[in-house]
Amino acid sequence: MKQDERFFIAQIGKTVGLQGDLKIHFHTDFPEQFKKNQTYHSDRGMLEILSINHGRGLIKFKGYETPELAKKLTNTKIYATKEQTLENCKLEKGEHFWFEIIGLDVMENGVRLGKVEEIQRILDTDYLLIVTDNELTQSGSAKTFLIPYIPQFVVNVDKENGAVITQNAKDILDAS
């Protein structure tokens, strides 16, 4: 992973009211990371949060306190760095950030099925997009397949050994 890689975490919507408040649309599992005085990267430069109302989904940025100025931020995308994410987002035991899983090998019963290329969220479930191991594709398996990130398929994420341990994922690959 690149040192300065940024993750898309929110998008700014339309202005609300007369004080420069904007609607915020979260694209993160950690909306609580948005706090007063936090600074984030955006596609319009650095933005410092002046106030945030999580209940109403409203945010205001320093230097954009009027509706006219705030309108300039409509559709702006907000990004966090890996360092910000690790600092501001607390995980429960057994939880992992997507960037910790992408790139890991997928192993089942000692056989390498492939590598996690990306993670896709479909409705409320995350799916690991796996690029199938060359040996398996040469014997007729699909080049890519999806594994739902649920206990029925994902047994463990072993970051130390760089692997996602699965069960029943080979059946999905065979059916792909």
HUJO-V269862 format. One record per residue. N is the residue number from 1. RES is the residue in one small letter. SS is DSSP state (2 for helix, 1 for strand, 0 for the rest). PHI is phi in degrees with one decimal (999 if undefined). NEAR is the number of other C-alpha atoms within 10 Angstrom. Layout:
N_RES_SS_PHI_NEAR / N_RES_SS_PHI_NEAR
//
This chain:
1_m_0_999_9 / 2_k_0_-69.2_6 / 3_q_0_-59.8_8 / 4_d_0_-98.7_10 / 5_e_0_-62.0_11 / 6_r_1_-118.7_17 / 7_f_1_-114.6_17 / 8_f_1_-68.6_15 / 9_i_1_-124.6_22 / 10_a_1_-165.8_20 / 11_q_1_-134.5_18 / 12_i_1_-85.6_20 / 13_g_1_-102.1_20 / 14_k_1_-80.7_17 / 15_t_1_-73.9_24 / 16_v_1_-134.2_16 / 17_g_0_77.4_9 / 18_l_0_-111.6_11 / 19_q_0_-110.4_14 / 20_g_0_87.0_22 / 21_d_1_-71.5_26 / 22_l_1_-129.7_25 / 23_k_1_-72.3_20 / 24_i_1_-121.2_25 / 25_h_1_-114.0_18 / 26_f_1_-77.7_16 / 27_h_0_-124.6_15 / 28_t_0_-148.3_12 / 29_d_0_-84.5_10 / 30_f_0_-128.3_14 / 31_p_2_-63.4_15 / 32_e_2_-65.7_11 / 33_q_2_-69.5_17 / 34_f_0_-81.7_21 / 35_k_0_-136.7_17 / 36_k_0_-54.1_16 / 37_n_0_75.8_14 / 38_q_0_-71.9_15 / 39_t_1_-116.5_19 / 40_y_1_-129.4_17 / 41_h_1_-75.6_17 / 42_s_1_-145.0_19 / 43_d_0_-77.1_12 / 44_r_0_-122.6_11 / 45_g_0_103.7_9 / 46_m_0_-76.7_11 / 47_l_1_-127.1_20 / 48_e_1_-106.2_17 / 49_i_1_-76.2_18 / 50_l_1_-88.6_18 / 51_s_1_-157.3_17 / 52_i_1_-144.6_20 / 53_n_1_-122.8_15 / 54_h_0_-63.3_13 / 55_g_0_-62.2_6 / 56_r_0_-98.0_9 / 57_g_0_68.4_15 / 58_l_1_-119.1_20 / 59_i_1_-141.9_24 / 60_k_1_-134.4_25 / 61_f_1_-113.8_23 / 62_k_0_-60.7_15 / 63_g_0_89.3_13 / 64_y_0_-131.4_21 / 65_e_0_-87.9_16 / 66_t_0_-118.2_16 / 67_p_2_-57.9_17 / 68_e_2_-65.0_13 / 69_l_2_-70.2_14 / 70_a_2_-61.8_23 / 71_k_2_-58.1_18 / 72_k_2_-64.8_13 / 73_l_2_-94.7_21 / 74_t_0_-54.8_16 / 75_n_0_74.0_16 / 76_t_0_-67.1_16 / 77_k_1_-98.6_19 / 78_i_1_-111.4_25 / 79_y_1_-127.8_22 / 80_a_1_-121.8_21 / 81_t_1_-85.4_17 / 82_k_2_-58.7_18 / 83_e_2_-62.6_12 / 84_q_2_-61.2_16 / 85_t_2_-61.5_17 / 86_l_2_-63.0_12 / 87_e_2_-76.4_10 / 88_n_2_-95.6_16 / 89_c_0_-116.8_14 / 90_k_0_-98.9_14 / 91_l_0_-97.9_11 / 92_e_0_-82.0_6 / 93_k_0_-59.2_6 / 94_g_0_86.3_7 / 95_e_0_-94.3_9 / 96_h_0_-141.4_13 / 97_f_0_-77.0_14 / 98_w_2_-56.8_13 / 99_f_2_-65.6_13 / 100_e_2_-81.7_12 / 101_i_2_-96.4_22 / 102_i_0_-62.0_19 / 103_g_0_98.4_19 / 104_l_0_-77.6_21 / 105_d_1_-72.8_25 / 106_v_1_-108.0_26 / 107_m_1_-120.1_20 / 108_e_1_-141.5_20 / 109_n_0_52.3_11 / 110_g_0_78.5_8 / 111_v_1_-105.6_11 / 112_r_1_-80.5_19 / 113_l_1_-83.5_23 / 114_g_1_162.0_26 / 115_k_1_-133.6_23 / 116_v_1_-72.0_24 / 117_e_1_-89.1_16 / 118_e_1_-162.5_16 / 119_i_1_-123.2_19 / 120_q_1_-119.7_14 / 121_r_1_-102.1_11 / 122_i_1_-120.5_9 / 123_l_0_55.5_6 / 124_d_0_-103.6_6 / 125_t_1_-116.7_10 / 126_d_1_-88.7_16 / 127_y_1_-123.3_18 / 128_l_1_-86.9_23 / 129_l_1_-88.5_19 / 130_i_1_-106.2_24 / 131_v_1_-89.1_21 / 132_t_1_-65.2_23 / 133_d_0_-57.6_19 / 134_n_2_-55.3_14 / 135_e_2_-59.1_12 / 136_l_2_-74.9_16 / 137_t_2_-68.9_15 / 138_q_2_-67.1_11 / 139_s_0_-96.3_8 / 140_g_0_104.3_10 / 141_s_0_-75.2_17 / 142_a_0_-62.3_16 / 143_k_0_-72.3_16 / 144_t_1_-140.8_17 / 145_f_1_-158.5_21 / 146_l_1_-108.5_19 / 147_i_1_-118.7_21 / 148_p_1_-64.0_19 / 149_y_0_-85.5_17 / 150_i_0_-135.1_12 / 151_p_0_-57.2_10 / 152_q_0_-62.1_12 / 153_f_0_-118.5_17 / 154_v_1_-100.6_20 / 155_v_1_-85.1_15 / 156_n_1_-160.9_13 / 157_v_1_-110.2_20 / 158_d_1_-104.0_13 / 159_k_0_-64.1_13 / 160_e_0_-60.1_6 / 161_n_0_-101.1_9 / 162_g_0_67.4_17 / 163_a_1_-143.6_21 / 164_v_1_-101.7_24 / 165_i_1_-92.4_21 / 166_t_1_-121.3_22 / 167_q_0_-139.6_15 / 168_n_0_66.8_14 / 169_a_2_-71.9_21 / 170_k_2_-61.2_19 / 171_d_2_-63.2_9 / 172_i_2_-64.1_13 / 173_l_2_-59.6_19 / 174_d_2_-62.5_12 / 175_a_2_-86.3_10 / 176_s_0_-79.2_12
//
